[in-house]
Amino acid sequence: MSSLQLYFSLHMIGMALWVGQALLLPIVIIPAVKALEDAGQLKFMETFTRKYIPWFIGAAVVMILTGVMQILSPDLWEEMDGNMVLIIKHVVIIPLLATTIYVWFFLGRKLGKADTDKAKLWGQFKVFAWVQLTLGVIVLIITGLLTG
């Protein structure tokens, strides 16, 4: 196994953790949490966020480090041969990262506070969760094009 293959494998594990939560959030978690009463929603979001954030940060660190290592690998440039798809992938990752940070570090924390407009925040949370899901799937499709 070459170092490029190892970096790519670890990169994909990090991406699977990140996109996995993006898939679960609007399809499973938000509908389930909305069925709870306010106190239950607060408790769930506090617990879920506390449990998920270390996985998100770990996945992001793995993706960044292995992504940099892949870019620095001379084997990648021989294989890519100036492929614009790699640049497009990184252009899509920027709004994915921004929406992820906004959802988990701002909206998620606001939902955990008792003195907030829950209906408005849940609406924003749901919209941004779907944006995350869409961008995550686009990144996976682009990655498939890169490796196909």
Secondary structure, DSSP 8 states (H G I E B T S, - for coil): --HHHHHHHHHHHHHHHHHHHHHHIIIIIHHHHHTS-HHHHHHHHHHHHHHHHHHHHHHHHHHHHHHHHHHH-HHHHHHHSS-HHHHHHHHHHHHHHHHHHIIIIIIHHHHTSTTS-HHHHHHHHHHHHHHHHHHHHHHHHHHHHHH-
